[in-house]
Amino acid sequence: MTLRESLADWSDWDVAAFALGVSIGLFSEWTNGPLPHKGIFWSANPIGDALHEALNALVRGGVLERREEPDVQYRWRAGVDVNVRGRLL
């Protein structure tokens, strides 16, 4: 599953970070979900911090949307595509 598919709808920040980790091969597919990796998302550590920073970088880049309520959540921004030259369409 791609990150675009995983974040088609609003997802809590820990689920979004897990989806990003799956999409880059850090975690196995969704078989057991993010729960076995909870410590990575719910404590300060380099991997969890990097995934969170990457999500926010994708927000700044216009690929993802972020909202604060009801909790910090992310989703793929509708209509976003990156063409061959790397420009956002």
N, C-alpha and C positions, 0 to 999 in steps of 0.2 A: 504494500500500500504506500502511495506517495504521501508526502507531507500535505500537498494540496488536498488529497482525498481525506486524510486523517483530520484535517482542520477545516473541513467544509462548513462546519457549524461551530458555534462558540464552545470552547473547551477550557476547563480550568487550567491554570498555569502549570501544574505538575503533570497533567495529562498531555498538554501541549509540549512540554519539555521531553516527556517520554516519546511522543510521536516524532519529534525531531531526532532524538537518539536512535530510534528504530530506523528512520529514513537515512541516517548516515552509517548504519551498521554497528552502532555502539551497543544496542540491545537486540535481543532476538525479536522476532515478530510478536504480535499482540497476544500470543498464546496465554500468558499469565497476566498480562497487563502491567501497569506500573507498580502495583502493590509490592512485589518482591524487591523493588529498587527504591522503596520509600525513603530510606536513609539518604540516598543521593539527592533527593528533591527537598527534603525537610530538614537538612542540616547544612551548615556552611562547609563547602568542600569544592575543590577545583572543578570537578566534572559538573556538578549541579550548577555552580556559578556560571560556568562557560555556556551551558545550555540556555540558561536564563538570559545571559548577555546576547547570545545568538538570536533568540526570539526577539529581543528588543531591537537588535540591529536590523532584523527583517521588518519590523514595524517602521523604523526610521527609513528603510529603503523602499517602503511603500508596498511590500509584498503581503504583510500581515496587518490585521487590525487588532487593537488592544482596547479593552474596556476595564474599568475599575469596579463596576457594580454588576451583579451581586457579589462578585469576587473578581480578582484579576483573571481575565480570560483572553484568549487569542482565537482568531480565525483567519483563514485565507481571505484576502481582499477580493471581492467579486470582480471578475473581468480582468484580473492581472495576468499578464503573460510576459515572458521575456523572450525577445526575438534572438536571432542568431548573433547579432552584434552586441547583445547584452543590454539593450535599452528596454526600459519598462514600456509596455504598450497599454 
